[in-house]
């Protein structure tokens, strides 16, 4: 297992998502307001959990498939350089799973 490192207020990030697995760059961005965000890798391991203030973002390296849960659907996701858009509606909890194309 990879030792977690503190990555900002309330956030935990792991250096690698899966032992020996290929990882892809993932960006989560609070575009419509602040949100609590959780990102899980393909093994279901928590890669990031924390609050993102409006306009802030977090860059991660995650083994797919990538699961993103947010307290606000306006959180935008970029997977391996591809804009995936918002998770859902502003002000409503939303989640989605992404596989790089």
PEQUI-V483920 format. One line per field, one symbol per residue. ss: DSSP state (h for helix, s for strand, l for the rest). phi: phi as a letter, one per 40 degrees, with the letter a starting at -180 (. if undefined). psi: psi as a letter, one per 40 degrees, with the letter a starting at -180 (. if undefined). A space follows every 10 residues. Layout:
# PEQUI-V483920
ss: ???
phi: ???
psi: ???
This chain:
# PEQUI-V483920
ss: lllsssllll lsssllllll lllsssssss llllssssss lllllsssss ssllllssss sslllsssss llllsssssl lsssssllll lllsssssll l
phi: .cccbcbgcg bbbbcacadg ccbbcbbbbc cbicacbbbb cccgcccaai cbcdgcabcb bbcccbbbba cbccccbbbf gbccgccacd gbcaaabbbd b
psi: ihhiihgihe ihiididhhe ihiihhhhhg deiiihhhhi aeeehhdhhi hhiheiihhi hhhiihhhhi eheehihhhf ehheaidaih eiiiiihihi .
